Amino acid sequence: KKLATRMKIAELKQHCAKPEVVEVWDTTAADPRLLVYLKAYRNTIPVPGHWSQKRKFLQGKRGIEKPPWQLPGFIEATGIQKLRDSYAEKEDSKRLKQKGKDRTTAKLGKIDIDYQVLHDAF
C-alpha cells in the first residue's frame, strides 16, 4: 500500500526545475516534492556522502600503500643519510652491555658533519 502511494522517480523529475538532483531514495522521503525543491534551490550544495558513516572521513584507506618517506633533496645533498646509516650499522654491531654503557654516558660528537656543507644547504 505504501509503495503504491509513493511518487515515481520520473514524476519527481518532471515536477522539479533541475531533474539531475533527483536520486533514487528521494521517493522514500516524507515529503519528496519539498525535498526535491530544496535540493534544486539556487545556491544549495549537496550533503557529502560520508556524513552518516561511523568511520571518520578518509580513515578507511587500508588498501592504499604509502611509499617510504624520503628526505627532501636539499637535506639529502648534505650527505647526512650516509652518516646516519653508517652510525646505525655501528650501533647494531654493538653488544647489549655496550649499548647500556652508551646510554649512561653523554652522546657528544657521534656524527662528524662538515658544517660548511650544512651551511650551504640551509
C-alpha positions in Angstrom: 0.0 0.0 0.0 2.9 2.4 0.9 4.7 1.6 -2.3 1.6 2.4 -4.3 1.3 5.9 -2.8 5.0 6.8 -3.4 5.8 9.1 -6.2 7.7 7.7 -9.1 11.2 9.0 -9.9 10.0 10.1 -13.3 7.2 12.2 -11.7 9.6 13.8 -9.3 12.0 14.7 -12.2 9.1 16.3 -14.1 8.0 18.2 -11.0 11.4 19.8 -10.3 13.3 22.5 -12.1 16.6 20.6 -12.0 15.9 16.9 -12.7 19.6 16.0 -12.2 19.3 16.5 -8.4 16.6 13.7 -8.1 18.1 10.5 -6.6 16.6 7.0 -6.2 16.0 7.3 -2.5 14.2 10.7 -2.7 10.9 9.0 -3.3 11.1 7.5 0.2 11.1 10.9 1.9 8.2 12.1 4.0 7.6 14.9 1.5 9.5 14.2 -1.7 8.3 17.3 -3.5 9.7 19.6 -0.8 12.9 17.6 -0.7 13.5 17.9 -4.4 12.5 21.6 -4.3 15.1 22.3 -1.6 17.8 20.3 -3.5 17.1 22.2 -6.7 17.0 25.6 -5.0 19.6 28.1 -6.1 23.0 28.2 -4.2 22.4 24.9 -2.4 25.2 22.3 -2.2 24.6 18.6 -1.7 25.4 16.9 1.6 28.6 14.9 1.3 28.0 11.1 1.2 30.3 10.4 4.2 28.2 12.5 6.7 26.4 9.5 8.1 29.3 7.0 8.2 30.6 5.7 11.5 34.2 5.9 10.4 35.7 9.4 10.1 36.3 10.8 6.6 39.3 9.3 4.8 40.1 7.0 7.7 39.4 3.8 5.8 42.3 3.9 3.5 43.6 0.4 4.3 44.3 -0.8 0.8 46.4 2.2 -0.2 50.2 1.6 0.2 52.2 4.6 1.1 55.7 5.0 -0.4 58.5 5.1 2.1 59.4 8.5 3.4 62.3 10.2 1.7 64.4 13.1 2.8 63.9 16.4 0.9 66.5 17.0 -1.8 68.4 19.8 -0.1 68.9 17.8 3.1 69.9 14.7 1.1 72.5 16.8 -0.6 74.3 17.3 2.7 75.1 13.5 2.8 73.6 13.2 6.3 71.8 9.9 5.4 75.1 8.1 4.6 76.4 9.2 8.0 73.3 8.1 9.8 73.3 4.7 8.0 76.9 4.1 9.0 76.2 5.1 12.6 73.2 2.8 12.7 75.3 -0.1 11.4 77.9 0.6 14.1 75.2 0.6 16.7 73.8 -2.7 15.5 77.1 -4.4 15.8 77.5 -3.4 19.5 76.7 -5.8 22.3 73.8 -5.2 24.7 76.3 -4.4 27.5 78.0 -1.8 25.4 74.6 -0.2 24.4 73.7 0.0 28.1 77.0 1.8 28.9 76.4 4.2 26.0 73.0 5.1 27.4 74.5 6.3 30.7 77.3 8.3 29.1 76.9 11.5 27.1 76.5 11.2 23.3 78.6 14.1 22.1 80.4 14.1 18.7 78.9 10.8 17.4 78.3 12.1 13.9 81.1 14.0 12.2 79.4 16.6 9.9 81.1 19.1 7.6 79.5 22.3 8.8 80.2 24.2 5.6 78.0 21.7 3.6 75.2 22.2 6.2 75.6 26.0 5.9 75.4 25.8 2.1 72.3 23.6 2.2 70.4 25.9 4.5 
